[in-house]
Amino acid sequence: MIDLELLDHLETYLTENRKERFDNVLSQRTKYYTVATEDVYQLHNTSAVIRSCDVFGIQEVNIVEEQNSKDIDREIAMGAQKWVDLNRYDTVVDCISDLKQKGYQIVATTPHANDCDLHEFDITKKSCFFFGRETEGLSKEVLDAADCYLKIPMVGFTESLNISVSAAIILQYVTSKLRQTPMNWQLTEQEVIEKRLDWCKKTIKSYDEIVARFYNQQ
């Protein structure tokens, strides 16, 4: 359990603007939707997806690194990796299994015989949106496990979009629609408390020293 007295103490080291910012951002955060990237080769693509998740209020990103494993590009993510939780998996099978256990439907973002256009997507279902490799797309494992196939309508000569662009378009649409519903899509009270503590840890200088001093004075 999180020590609420410690959290209150830590937040005295934050400015009022920072505390208000935390509250405002957390009120818009959701785990109702999440995103998974599968063996994305170009580092800046994964980083840009993480940035989009932060912008549109997605709290968790799932990264499958079965073939390609790299550090997040901090310049492209622009600090978003501090505020978004990253779940890393060695295999796509492990990722899919974990997501299904958490109650997510698997949404393959790719044209398919049974696909639906973005505006037809059922926003009421708890969903993970999978984005695949730049050239090969999603693996057979994801396509076979998918509960839904989603595509962005296109009317030009180009048949595909960069994955980071696709992610931004899809997330902007589904999160804006979700927030218009009466569904309980927000973080739980416990999740909000956990994030407040986590963000304090990532924001406050000399965090460990402050915590040690707090408990020594108890």
C-alpha positions as CSV (number, residue, x, y, z in Angstrom):
1,M,0.0,0.0,0.0
2,I,1.1,3.5,-0.7
3,D,1.9,5.7,2.3
4,L,-0.5,8.6,1.8
5,E,1.3,10.7,4.4
6,L,4.5,10.3,2.4
7,L,2.7,11.3,-0.8
8,D,1.3,14.4,0.9
9,H,4.8,15.2,2.1
10,L,6.4,14.8,-1.3
11,E,3.8,17.0,-3.0
12,T,4.9,19.9,-0.8
13,Y,8.1,19.9,-2.9
14,L,5.9,20.5,-6.0
15,T,4.8,23.9,-7.2
16,E,1.0,24.6,-7.2
17,N,1.1,24.7,-11.0
18,R,2.8,21.3,-11.1
19,K,0.3,19.7,-8.7
20,E,-2.6,21.2,-10.7
21,R,-1.1,19.9,-13.9
22,F,-0.8,16.4,-12.4
23,D,-4.5,16.5,-11.3
24,N,-5.7,17.7,-14.7
25,V,-3.7,15.2,-16.7
26,L,-4.7,12.3,-14.4
27,S,-8.4,13.2,-14.7
28,Q,-8.1,12.5,-18.5
29,R,-5.9,9.4,-18.3
30,T,-7.3,6.0,-19.3
31,K,-6.3,2.3,-19.4
32,Y,-9.6,1.5,-21.1
33,Y,-7.6,1.7,-24.4
34,T,-3.9,0.7,-24.8
35,V,-1.5,0.4,-27.6
36,A,1.0,-2.3,-28.7
37,T,3.9,-2.0,-31.2
38,E,5.3,-5.1,-32.7
39,D,9.0,-5.2,-33.5
40,V,9.0,-1.7,-35.0
41,Y,12.4,-1.2,-36.6
42,Q,12.7,2.5,-36.8
43,L,13.3,3.8,-33.3
44,H,11.6,7.2,-33.9
45,N,8.3,5.4,-34.8
46,T,8.0,3.8,-31.4
47,S,9.0,7.0,-29.7
48,A,6.4,9.0,-31.7
49,V,3.7,6.5,-30.8
50,I,4.5,6.9,-27.1
51,R,4.3,10.6,-27.5
52,S,0.9,10.3,-29.1
53,C,-0.3,8.1,-26.3
54,D,0.7,10.7,-23.8
55,V,-1.0,13.5,-25.8
56,F,-4.3,11.5,-26.1
57,G,-4.3,10.2,-22.5
58,I,-3.3,6.6,-23.0
59,Q,-1.5,5.5,-19.9
60,E,0.1,2.2,-21.0
61,V,2.0,1.2,-24.1
62,N,3.0,-2.4,-24.8
63,I,6.3,-2.9,-26.7
64,V,7.1,-6.3,-28.3
65,E,10.8,-6.7,-29.0
66,E,11.0,-10.1,-30.4
67,Q,13.5,-9.1,-33.0
68,N,14.3,-5.4,-32.5
69,S,15.2,-4.1,-29.1
70,K,16.3,-0.5,-28.7
71,D,16.1,2.4,-26.1
72,I,13.4,4.9,-26.5
73,D,14.5,8.0,-28.5
74,R,14.1,10.6,-25.8
75,E,14.3,13.5,-28.3
76,I,11.3,12.2,-30.3
77,A,9.3,11.1,-27.3
78,M,10.0,14.5,-25.8
79,G,9.8,13.2,-22.2
80,A,6.6,11.3,-22.8
81,Q,8.3,8.1,-21.6
82,K,8.3,9.7,-18.1
83,W,4.5,9.9,-17.9
84,V,3.4,6.8,-19.9
85,D,3.9,3.3,-18.5
86,L,5.9,1.0,-20.8
87,N,5.2,-2.8,-20.7
88,R,7.9,-4.7,-22.6
89,Y,7.6,-8.3,-24.0
90,D,10.1,-10.7,-25.6
91,T,7.4,-12.3,-27.7
92,V,4.1,-11.2,-29.2
93,V,2.4,-14.4,-27.9
94,D,3.3,-13.3,-24.3
95,C,2.0,-9.8,-25.0
96,I,-1.3,-11.0,-26.5
97,S,-1.9,-13.5,-23.6
98,D,-1.3,-10.8,-21.0
99,L,-3.6,-8.4,-22.7
100,K,-6.4,-10.9,-23.0
101,Q,-6.1,-11.8,-19.4
102,K,-6.5,-8.1,-18.6
103,G,-9.8,-8.1,-20.6
104,Y,-8.6,-6.3,-23.7
105,Q,-9.9,-7.2,-27.2
106,I,-7.1,-7.3,-29.7
107,V,-7.5,-4.8,-32.5
108,A,-5.3,-5.3,-35.6
109,T,-4.8,-2.0,-37.4
110,T,-4.6,-3.4,-40.9
111,P,-6.8,-3.8,-43.9
112,H,-8.5,-7.2,-43.8
113,A,-11.4,-9.1,-45.3
114,N,-13.5,-8.5,-42.2
115,D,-12.2,-5.0,-41.3
116,C,-14.1,-2.0,-40.3
117,D,-13.5,1.7,-41.0
118,L,-12.4,3.9,-38.1
119,H,-15.8,5.6,-37.8
120,E,-17.5,2.2,-37.5
121,F,-15.4,1.0,-34.6
122,D,-17.2,0.0,-31.4
123,I,-15.6,2.4,-28.9
124,T,-17.4,0.7,-25.9
125,K,-15.1,-2.4,-25.9
126,K,-11.9,-2.3,-23.9
127,S,-9.3,-2.5,-26.6
128,C,-5.6,-2.8,-27.4
129,F,-4.6,-1.3,-30.8
130,F,-1.7,-3.3,-32.4
131,F,0.7,-1.6,-34.8
132,G,3.1,-3.6,-36.8
133,R,6.5,-3.4,-38.5
134,E,7.1,-0.7,-41.1
135,T,7.3,-3.0,-44.1
136,E,5.9,-6.4,-43.1
137,G,3.0,-5.1,-41.0
138,L,1.5,-7.2,-38.2
139,S,2.6,-10.8,-37.7
140,K,0.4,-13.8,-38.4
141,E,0.2,-14.3,-34.6
142,V,-1.5,-11.0,-34.1
143,L,-3.8,-11.4,-37.2
144,D,-4.9,-14.8,-36.0
145,A,-5.5,-13.6,-32.4
146,A,-7.3,-10.4,-33.5
147,D,-10.9,-9.8,-32.4
148,C,-11.3,-6.9,-34.7
149,Y,-9.5,-5.5,-37.8
150,L,-9.4,-1.7,-38.1
151,K,-8.5,0.5,-41.0
152,I,-8.3,4.3,-41.7
153,P,-10.2,5.2,-44.8
154,M,-7.9,6.6,-47.5
155,V,-8.8,8.1,-50.9
156,G,-5.4,8.9,-52.4
157,F,-2.8,6.9,-54.3
158,T,-0.9,6.0,-51.2
159,E,-2.1,2.8,-49.6
160,S,-0.6,3.1,-46.1
161,L,0.5,5.6,-43.5
162,N,3.5,5.7,-41.2
163,I,2.6,3.8,-38.0
164,S,3.1,6.8,-35.8
165,V,0.7,8.8,-38.0
166,S,-1.8,6.0,-38.0
167,A,-1.6,5.7,-34.2
168,A,-2.2,9.4,-33.8
169,I,-5.3,9.4,-36.0
170,I,-6.8,6.3,-34.4
171,L,-6.1,7.4,-30.8
172,Q,-7.4,10.9,-31.4
173,Y,-10.7,9.6,-32.8
174,V,-11.4,6.8,-30.2
175,T,-10.4,8.8,-27.1
176,S,-12.5,11.8,-28.1
177,K,-15.5,9.5,-28.7
178,L,-14.8,7.6,-25.4
179,R,-14.9,10.8,-23.4
180,Q,-18.3,11.6,-24.7
181,T,-19.7,8.4,-23.2
182,P,-21.0,7.8,-19.7
183,M,-18.7,4.8,-19.3
184,N,-16.2,4.5,-16.5
185,W,-13.1,4.9,-18.6
186,Q,-10.9,6.9,-16.1
187,L,-8.2,5.5,-13.9
188,T,-9.3,4.1,-10.6
189,E,-8.6,6.1,-7.4
190,Q,-5.8,3.7,-6.5
191,E,-4.3,4.0,-9.9
192,V,-4.4,7.8,-9.6
193,I,-2.6,7.7,-6.3
194,E,0.1,5.3,-7.7
195,K,0.7,7.7,-10.6
196,R,0.9,10.7,-8.4
197,L,3.7,9.0,-6.4
198,D,5.4,7.7,-9.5
199,W,5.4,11.2,-11.1
200,C,6.7,12.7,-7.9
201,K,9.6,10.3,-8.0
202,K,10.3,11.3,-11.5
203,T,10.0,15.0,-10.9
204,I,11.6,15.7,-7.5
205,K,15.3,16.0,-7.2
206,S,17.0,14.1,-4.3
207,Y,13.8,12.0,-4.1
208,D,15.5,9.1,-2.2
209,E,17.1,11.4,0.3
210,I,13.8,13.1,1.0
211,V,12.0,9.8,1.5
212,A,14.8,8.5,3.8
213,R,14.6,11.8,5.9
214,F,10.8,11.5,6.1
215,Y,10.8,8.0,7.6
216,N,13.7,8.8,9.9
217,Q,11.6,11.6,11.4
218,Q,8.6,9.3,12.0
